[in-house]
Amino acid sequence: MNIPMTTKIDILEVSPRDGLQSEQKIISTVDKVALISRAIEAGVRRIEVTSFVNPKRVPQMADAAELMRAVPKRDDVSYAGLVLNYRGFERARDAQVDEVGCVVVASESFNRRNQGASIQETLDQWQRIAREARDCGIKPHLAIGAAFGCPFEGEISVEQVREVAMRAAEGDPAEIGFADTIGVGVPSQVRDLIGRIREDIPDIPLRCHFHNSRNTGIANAVAAVEAGVRTLDASIGGIGGCPFAPNATGNIATEDLVYLLERMGIDSGTNLEKLIDTAHWLEGILEKPVPGQVAKAGIFPLEKTAMDEEKN
């Protein structure tokens, strides 16, 4: 299928949730609000703020309700909360999220470890959550984890992911995402999977979520855009990873993605300099370097004034 190259990509900023969830240092609610505010100032308009999960399993997300009360209230910004079950949805609904994101994992083994339930049980809960979310005016969307490979079962077939996606589509999601949870995917996989999914469910918007564990995340993002995906997840600084997946490292960095898109002539609606500034600020909050590359290397081409100063 020949997909015309787009001139616009939307970014779902995931640093406050997926970015911070595995950090050993507990980040204060005040600093999380500052991160969210900085992302908004940089032009981000969709933000995955937190997850409504058991704080004993993910201590970093223990302040979910408090954080939702503290975020800047703006009509042009949509806040998403991740939930793994119906109880999590109730908490997200009460916290007044704009979007609720559910997860089902493409492999049975990983789904049971991550959700504590079978794929079928998770999809049954998704149906209920999606229905009740729409009744409350909340946008429900679902991400399929380990869509490109599983740490416990190995290769995941395209047919397996397609089957889960078709069953998920029965819940009438506002969007379906495909996550490379452990960063094993390559561009050919992305093009193949997204191409087939677009044929299966042509009317549902698709989103992709890539991790950079094996340095393929940015290449996979390009493949997703070429295959017709119009929303990508990214995390300022490239921080993050799944706490339940062995050796899972960070997400693709928002500033790296935006640099790439801009050089390709694709607008993300964000300010690259402000994203880089936030990545540097985040290093201070985390007390360690962040993985992103553009924040280290800088923007190219340099402004003429900067080049003139170097000559002098």
N, C-alpha and C positions, 0 to 999 in steps of 0.2 A: 504494500500500500504506500503510495507516494504522499507524504504529509507535507504541506507547505510550511516552511520555517516561520515561526512566530516572531513577532517583535515585542512581545510582552510576556513575562513570567511572574507569577505571584509566589511569594515566599511565606511559608509558615515558620516563624522563628520558634525554635524549640529549646533554646538555651536555659530558660528558667526551669523547665521540667527535665527533659532528657539530658540536657547539658549538665545539670547539677545533681541529678539523682544518685550518682555513684560516688560523689565527692565525700571523702572521709571527714573533712572539715565541714561542720554544719554552718551553712550560710544563713545569716539573719534575714528576717522578713524585710527589714529596712533595706538591706543590700539587694534583695531580690526585686523589690519595688524600684530601686534605682536602676537595676539592669533592664527591667521592663520599660521604664521611662526613657532610658537611653535608646533602646530599640525603637520606640515610638518616635523619638526625636530624629532618628536616622531614617524614618519613613516606613518602618514596618507597620503593617495594619492587621495582620493575623498573628497571634502569639499563643503558643501552648504554655499556659502559665504554671500548671501544677498537675499532680495526679492525686486522685482520691483513693488511696490504697492504704493498706495496713501500715501504720507508722513503725511498727516493730520490724517489718520487712524492709521498708524504705524510710529510714528516719529523716532524711532530708526533706521529705514531703509532709512532715507532721503538721506544718502550719498552713495547710491548703486553704481552709476556710478563712483564716486570718488574712492570708495573702490576697484572696479574692476581694475581701472587704477593703483592702488598702490600695489596690491598683487604680491608676488614673481612670476616671469614668469619662469616656469619649464615645460619641456616636459613630465615629469613623474607625474605631478599633474593635476587633472581635477577639474575645478571650475564650480559649478552649481549655477544657479540663479532661484529663485522661481517666477512664474508669475501667476496671477489669470485671466488675460484676454489678448486680442490681443495687446492692447496698452502696457501692461507690457512686452509682448514678444518683441515688437519693441525696447523698451528700453534695454532689456537684450541682444538682437542681436547686437545693436549698441555698447554695452559695451564689446562685444566679450567674452561672456561666452562660456565654453566648452559644458555645458549641460544646458538644460532648463527644469525645473520641473513644471508641471501643477498640479492642484488640482481639483478634483470633490468630493463632499461630498455625502455619501451614503443616506443621508436623505434630503428630499426636503426642510424642514424648515431650517436646518443648512446651506445647500448650498445657499439659498437665503440670509441668514444673513452674511455668509462668503464671497460669491462671488457677491451678488447683482443680481443673475440670477437663472433661473431654472436649474435643472440637464441637461435637454435636451439642453438648450442654452449653458451651459458650455461645454458639450460634442461636440457641433457643433464648438465652438471656438477651442477646443482641436484638432479637426481634421485639421483645418486650420493651427494652430500653428505647429503641428507635421509635416505636409507636408512642410511648409516653413522652419522650423528648419533643416530638413534633407537636403533641397536644399542649405542651408548655411553651411552645415558641422557641425551643432550643434546636439548633441544627445538629442532627446525628450523623456522624461519619465513622467509618470502620477502617482499620489498618490490618493488613494481613502480614504478620511477622514471619521472619525466616523464609521469605518468598523466594530467595535465591540460594538457600542452603541452610542446613541445620547443624548445630554443634553435636547433636546426639544421634541423628539419623543420616547425616551426610547430605548427598544430593537430594534436592526436592524437584520432582518433575513438573514441567509446565502444566501437565494435565491435572496434577494434584492441586496446584494453585488455582487453576481455572475452576475446578469443582468447588473449592471453598468460596471463590469470588461469586460464582453463580448463586450459591446458597445465601451468601451475604447480601446479594442484590435484592433478594426477596424482602428484605427489611426496608427497601426504598431509601437508601442512604443518600445524603447530600453529596457524598464523595466516597470513593474507596481508595485507600492508600496501599502501596506495596513496599515493604521494608526489607532492606538487606541488613538484618539485625546484627550479623556478625561480620559484615564486610567481606564477603567471598564472591560476590557477583562480578561479572564482566559485561562490557557493552553489548556483546552479541546476545547474551541472556536477556538483558533488559529489552532490547529491540524485539526479540522473539516473544517474550511474555506480554509486553504491552501491546504489541501488534495483535496478538490473539485475543487479549482481553477486550480491546477496542471493538473487535468483531463480535464478541460475545455480548457485551453490554455497552453499546455505542452511545447510549443516552446518559450515562453516569460519568461525571467528571472523575478523572484519575489523578492521583498524587503519588509521588515517590519519596522515599526516605532512605538515604544512603549513609552507611558508615564507611570510614576510611581506613579500616583495620589493615588492609593490604594495598593501600594507596591506589585504589580503583574508584573511589567515590566520585571524584569530579568527572572522570571519564564516563562513569555510569550516568551522571546527571545530564551530560551532553546527549548521550544515547536516548535517555528518557524524553528530552525535549524534542529530539529528532523524530521520536516515535509518537509524539502527540500529547505528551503530558504537559500540563500548563501550570501546575503547582508543585513546588519542591520544598521539602523540609531542609532547614539548615540551622546551625548553632553558632552563634558568635564565638570566635576564638577556636572553633572546632572541638569544643569540650563535649564530653558525654560518653555514653555507652550503657548497655543493658547490664544491670547488676546480676542477672540470672543466666548470662551467657559467658562461658569461659573465654578470657582473653579478648573480650569485645572492647575496642577502643572508640575514639571519638567520632562524632558526626562530621560531615563536610562542614567547613567553616563558612559562615555566611559571607564574610568579606572576600574569601577566595572565590566563592560562587558568583558573587556580584561582579568582581573584577572580570571573571571569565565571560559572563553574560554581556557586560558592557563592551568588551573587546569584540564580541560577536554581533554587536548592534542590537542586543535585546535588553529592553528596559525592565527593571524590577521595582521601580518606584522608590529606591532607597539611595541614601547618600553614602558612598564608599568611604570617604574620609571619616565620617562620624562612626561608621562601623569599625574601622581600624582603631580609632580613638577608644571605643568601648572595649575592644579586645585588649588593648594595653591596660585600660582601667581594670578589667577583669583579672589580669595577672596579679594586680595588687590585692584584690579581694581574695583570690585563691592562694596567694603567696607562692606562686610557681608559674613557669612559662605556660602558655597555651599552645596547642599544636598548629594552629593556622599559620600559613606561609606568607600571605600577602602583608599581614601586619609586621612581619619581619623584613621582607624584601622591599616593601613600598609599592606605590602606584607607578605604572609606566604608561605613557611617557611622562617624564618629569615636566613640571611647569617650566616655562622659559626662564622665569625669574630664578627658580631654584638652580637651573643649569648654569645661568650666568654667575650666580654666587659661587658655584663650584669652580668655575673657570678662574675666578678671582681668588 
